[in-house]
Amino acid sequence: MGLIHIELFATLDLVGQAPGGPDEDPEGFPFGGWQAPLVDEVSGAQIAAAYEGTDALLLGRRTYELFASYWPHQKDNAFATLFNSIPKYVASRGRPDLSWAGSTQLGPDLAGAVREVRDRHRHVKVVGSLNLVQTLLREKLFDRLDLWVHPIVLGVGKKVFDGGAVPTNITLLEPPAASPNGVVQLRYGLAEGTPRTGDMGAPDRGVGRGD
């Protein structure tokens, strides 16, 4: 069985909508492209490294259409070479244009279809696609979540975790890494169980102790 890796860019208030440009989601969202001014050499290298070994993309319809209109026309670009050569799986209730080479639409049983994709590949990347991501988070159908948190607050926009989020344990897989512009990379893995509760005033918690 392979691994499903979610790659997301978010603000400090966890808005993940339209980070790349104003054309990503032009309807009523005034901050399209908020990520661009904050990308630096360090965060750019982190993003590139995250895609090493990727052998399939899992995308929502909107993100797929944006990618299909852009990447096939790019030359001498490592991301274009990768994205154009590997299979693309599209989660959509409609009928997207699948003319981008290697594209397949998933069936109506999304959870079952995603499991089949995971069985078929080793490293499946989910990019953007917030509606799809929220479904995968609710169903706990992911193995790793790479979250780049950017030092801005927007106050509006679609967030990474919506009102339908479910209690989930995740574990930090490696120390956080910050770039000069203040972008922090957080790499989490799905963990078993659901969050526990406790008492911060308990003796073993160390709160209020004088030593």
Phi, psi and omega in degrees: 000137180274193182237142175253119181249123176265127178247119186224143172250132185219157173275178180296331175266020171063031168282128181243011186280133169046058180287333192276332183181163183295339181276353181294319182206079190280353187271097172080003179251115190274359188241027178303128182093020183295338182285326191307315182292347186255351180287130176232184185298322183291309180294326176297320178292324177298315181297315180299317181295330182295339183265001179297131179085359180296131179235009174193152174247140175239116191228149167282166186302312184297313179296320178300314181296322176296314180296316183295333179277348186244303192294325179298343184258004180264141181239154176052045180225127185297321179293319179298316179300317180291306186297324182286342187259343185256162178295145176241128179246130189244125174266112182203142174273347181266208181235078181293153174287116185256034183286343175295124187306132177087015184264141179220137176272136178283153180284178185293335176275085188298314182300315179296320180294320179295320177298322178294320177297318180295325178289336187271339185230170181262316183227098182262126181257133171254120185243133180056231170054056189302320179299315177296316180302316181297325175294315180296322178294317180295321181276355184056043179257057175208158179247329180218141176237112174264118184237119174261110183265125185256144188279060173218156175237125182260324179081347177222159176114164181287134184260161180299313179252119181263189182294348181263012180298149180246153178301126186215137171269135172229158182233141178285124185272336178202163182299144176301149180232126182254144176264167180303329179276003176090012176280127183250124176269125178241126181243114183244154172239151176291133179243162182284158173082186178235160184302138176265169174239165180198186182242113181293344177272358180296151185304326184276000180270338175083003182282126177081005179283146184269353183268000000 
